Amino acid sequence: MSHALIERAMVMNLSIGIWQGYRLDRDASAKVTTDAGAASDAARVNKHLIPKAALAPIVTAQNAIRAHFYTNTLPWRDNGDRLMPRKMFETFIPKHEQLVQAFKDEVELFLAEKYLAAIEQAGFRMGAMFKREDYPPASELRRKFYADLEIDAITTANDFRVQIDQAHVDKVKAAMTANAEARLQTAMIDVWKRMADAVGHFQAKMSDPKAVFRDSTVKNIGEMLDLIPGLNVLDDPQIEQVRGMIMTAIGGKEAKEIREDAALRGQLAGDAAKIMDVMGGFMKAYGSNT
């Protein structure tokens, strides 16, 4: 792995969570298993302490943070680490912070108003399953809502400092380098797949004269074209070449224009198919089977 990659990218890990509002009801669980003549561990009854609608805005805000994070990063490790090209950081972080603030605002609204209202209604809603001790103070719940972004440098074989004999050091460094190169290859294949998914979906819609397509079919192409240069962490000229082909053949077209022009639709289907063929060759060279 080249030193240039270390300067071009960083590793990020997003930790995000919410209180689910579930609680195990041991009495109800025992009743269910006893009535069924089943073993005591055969079933568990989890109470939904509050209506799902009360947490829905927080879940939506959480999903927005996660979607933005995954859209702007590439796969790196199985533990959730993702690769962030440094050239994307300045545009990524303001939007990320905006989404996190929206998440925090929804959490505060929930804790200050919706949670208290849910507790007041719980006696009627939960019936005999209601227990006031199931509902912790809002101050304790706050720590269960979080959205943390960890940023780190890319680890290289030269960071290896354990004092062992040189033969083993060399083997470990070689393994670390090979693993990093494999992860980098996976990250770049992800870039290719994003282009292939967008163009492949577009081609399928254009190839069927009877197919109905949404404006998003065309919009997704434009968003992908804007995103790829930042994700192209190695400045791979083949990726930029294919992106240029997509931009020339498809970019700038309007959904309304395509719907009203059957000839244009057929032309775009053919252009998209040619681009998919070109991408297929490049992706095989990267070791992708798709």
C-alpha positions in Angstrom: 0.0 0.0 0.0 1.5 3.3 -1.1 2.3 6.2 1.3 0.1 8.3 -1.0 -3.0 6.4 0.1 -2.4 7.3 3.7 -2.4 11.0 2.7 -5.4 10.6 0.5 -7.8 8.8 2.9 -8.7 8.2 6.5 -10.7 5.5 8.3 -14.0 6.3 10.0 -16.4 4.4 12.2 -19.9 5.5 12.9 -21.5 4.4 16.2 -25.2 5.2 16.4 -28.0 3.9 18.6 -31.3 4.7 20.1 -33.4 3.4 23.0 -35.8 0.8 21.5 -38.5 1.1 24.2 -38.6 -2.7 24.8 -38.8 -4.5 28.2 -39.0 -8.2 29.0 -42.2 -9.0 30.9 -41.3 -12.1 32.9 -44.8 -12.6 34.3 -46.3 -12.5 30.8 -43.6 -14.8 29.5 -44.2 -17.3 32.3 -48.0 -17.2 31.6 -47.5 -17.8 27.8 -45.2 -20.8 28.3 -47.3 -22.3 31.2 -50.6 -22.0 29.2 -48.9 -23.6 26.2 -47.3 -26.4 28.3 -43.9 -25.4 27.0 -40.5 -25.1 28.7 -39.9 -21.9 30.5 -37.3 -20.7 28.0 -39.5 -21.4 24.9 -40.9 -17.9 24.6 -40.2 -14.4 25.7 -42.8 -11.5 25.9 -41.3 -8.1 25.2 -43.4 -5.1 26.1 -43.4 -2.1 23.8 -43.3 0.5 26.5 -44.2 3.4 24.2 -46.0 3.7 20.8 -43.7 3.2 17.9 -44.8 6.6 16.5 -43.2 8.4 19.4 -39.7 7.2 18.3 -40.4 7.3 14.6 -38.8 10.8 14.0 -35.6 9.7 15.9 -35.4 6.5 13.8 -35.8 8.5 10.6 -33.0 10.9 11.7 -30.8 8.0 12.7 -31.3 6.4 9.3 -30.4 9.7 7.5 -27.1 9.8 9.4 -26.3 6.2 8.5 -27.3 6.6 4.9 -25.2 9.7 4.4 -22.2 8.1 6.0 -22.4 4.9 3.9 -23.0 6.9 0.7 -19.8 9.0 1.2 -17.5 6.2 2.4 -16.1 3.0 1.0 -15.9 -0.5 2.7 -12.7 -1.1 4.7 -13.0 -3.5 7.6 -15.7 -5.9 8.8 -15.9 -4.1 12.2 -17.7 -1.1 10.6 -14.6 0.8 9.6 -15.1 2.7 6.4 -12.7 4.5 4.1 -13.2 8.3 3.7 -11.2 10.0 0.9 -9.8 13.2 2.4 -11.0 15.2 -0.6 -14.6 14.4 0.4 -14.2 15.3 4.1 -14.8 19.0 3.8 -18.2 18.5 2.1 -19.1 15.4 4.1 -18.6 16.8 7.6 -21.0 19.9 7.5 -23.8 17.7 6.3 -23.0 15.0 8.8 -23.0 17.6 11.7 -26.3 18.9 10.4 -27.9 15.5 10.4 -26.5 14.7 13.9 -27.9 17.9 15.2 -31.3 17.1 13.7 -31.0 13.7 15.5 -30.2 15.3 18.8 -33.1 17.8 18.4 -35.5 14.9 17.9 -34.1 13.1 21.0 -34.5 16.2 23.1 -38.1 16.7 21.9 -38.8 13.1 22.7 -37.3 13.2 26.2 -38.9 16.6 27.1 -42.4 15.9 25.8 -43.2 12.6 24.0 -41.7 10.3 26.6 -43.5 12.0 29.5 -46.8 11.9 27.6 -46.2 8.2 26.8 -45.8 7.4 30.5 -49.0 9.2 31.3 -50.9 7.2 28.7 -49.1 3.9 29.5 -51.5 2.9 32.3 -54.4 2.7 29.8 -52.3 1.5 26.9 -50.4 -1.3 28.7 -53.3 -2.5 30.9 -52.2 -5.1 33.5 -48.7 -5.1 31.9 -48.0 -1.5 33.1 -45.3 -1.1 35.7 -44.1 2.4 36.5 -40.6 1.1 37.3 -40.2 0.0 33.6 -39.8 3.7 32.7 -36.4 5.2 33.7 -36.0 8.9 34.2 -35.4 10.9 31.0 -31.9 11.8 32.3 -31.0 8.2 32.3 -32.4 7.5 28.8 -30.4 10.3 27.2 -27.2 8.2 27.2 -28.9 5.5 25.2 -29.2 7.9 22.2 -25.9 8.6 20.5 -24.2 9.3 17.2 -20.4 9.2 17.4 -18.0 9.4 14.6 -14.5 8.0 15.1 -11.7 9.2 12.8 -8.4 7.5 12.5 -5.4 7.2 10.2 -4.8 4.2 7.9 -2.6 1.7 9.7 0.3 0.4 7.7 2.8 -2.3 8.1 5.4 0.2 9.2 3.3 0.9 12.3 4.0 -2.6 13.6 6.2 -2.3 16.7 6.0 -5.6 18.6 9.4 -6.8 19.7 9.8 -10.2 18.0 12.4 -11.7 15.8 12.9 -10.1 12.4 11.7 -13.1 10.4 8.3 -12.9 12.1 8.2 -9.1 11.8 8.7 -9.4 8.1 5.9 -12.0 7.8 3.5 -9.9 9.9 4.3 -6.8 7.8 3.7 -8.7 4.6 0.4 -10.0 5.9 -0.7 -6.5 7.0 0.2 -5.1 3.6 -1.6 -7.8 1.7 -4.7 -7.3 3.9 -4.7 -3.6 3.3 -4.3 -4.1 -0.4 -7.2 -6.5 -0.4 -9.4 -4.0 1.5 -8.4 -1.3 -0.9 -9.4 -3.5 -3.9 -12.8 -4.1 -2.2 -13.2 -0.4 -1.8 -12.5 0.4 -5.4 -14.8 -2.5 -6.5 -17.5 -0.7 -4.5 -17.0 2.4 -6.6 -17.4 0.3 -9.8 -20.5 -1.4 -8.4 -22.2 2.0 -7.6 -21.7 3.0 -11.2 -22.9 -0.3 -12.5 -26.0 -0.4 -10.3 -27.1 3.1 -11.4 -26.4 2.5 -15.1 -27.7 -1.1 -15.1 -31.0 0.1 -13.5 -31.3 2.9 -16.1 -30.6 0.5 -18.9 -33.3 -1.9 -17.8 -35.9 0.9 -17.7 -34.8 2.3 -21.1 -34.8 -1.1 -22.8 -38.4 -1.8 -22.0 -40.7 0.6 -24.0 -43.6 -0.3 -21.6 -41.6 0.2 -18.4 -42.7 3.0 -16.1 -39.8 4.8 -14.4 -39.6 7.4 -11.8 -37.7 10.7 -12.0 -35.3 9.2 -9.5 -34.1 6.7 -12.1 -32.5 9.7 -14.0 -31.7 11.7 -10.8 -29.7 8.8 -9.4 -27.4 8.9 -12.4 -26.7 12.6 -11.8 -26.1 12.1 -8.1 -23.8 9.2 -8.8 -21.8 11.2 -11.3 -21.3 13.9 -8.7 -20.2 11.5 -6.0 -17.7 9.2 -7.9 -14.8 11.7 -8.3 -14.6 12.0 -4.5 -14.8 8.3 -3.9 -12.1 7.6 -6.5 -9.5 7.6 -3.8 -6.8 6.2 -6.2 -7.7 8.7 -9.0 -8.1 5.6 -11.2 -8.2 6.9 -14.8 -10.4 4.0 -15.9 -13.1 5.1 -13.4 -12.9 8.6 -14.6 -13.0 7.4 -18.2 -16.3 5.5 -17.6 -17.7 8.4 -15.6 -17.0 10.6 -18.6 -18.8 8.1 -20.9 -21.8 8.1 -18.7 -21.8 11.9 -18.4 -21.6 12.3 -22.2 -24.3 9.7 -23.0 -26.7 10.0 -20.2 -25.8 13.0 -17.9 -28.0 16.0 -18.2 -31.0 14.2 -19.6 -34.4 15.0 -18.1 -36.9 12.3 -17.1 -39.8 14.2 -18.9 -37.7 14.5 -22.1 -37.0 10.8 -22.1 -40.6 9.8 -21.5 -41.8 11.8 -24.4 -39.1 10.7 -26.9 -39.2 7.0 -27.8 -36.2 7.3 -30.1 -34.1 9.0 -27.4 -35.1 6.2 -25.0 -33.9 3.6 -27.4 -30.7 5.5 -28.0 -30.0 5.8 -24.3 -30.7 2.0 -23.8 -28.0 1.2 -26.4 -25.5 3.7 -25.0 -26.1 2.3 -21.5 -25.6 -1.2 -22.7 -22.2 -0.3 -24.3 -21.1 1.4 -21.1 -22.1 -1.7 -19.1 -19.9 -3.8 -21.4 -17.0 -1.5 -20.9 -17.5 -1.5 -17.1 -17.7 -5.3 -17.1 -14.2 -5.6 -18.5 -12.8 -3.2 -16.0 -14.5 -4.8 -13.1 -13.2 -8.2 -14.0 -9.7 -6.7 -14.1 -10.4 -5.6 -10.5 -11.4 -9.1 -9.6 -15.1 -8.5 -9.3 -17.5 -11.2 -10.4 -20.4 -8.9 -10.9 
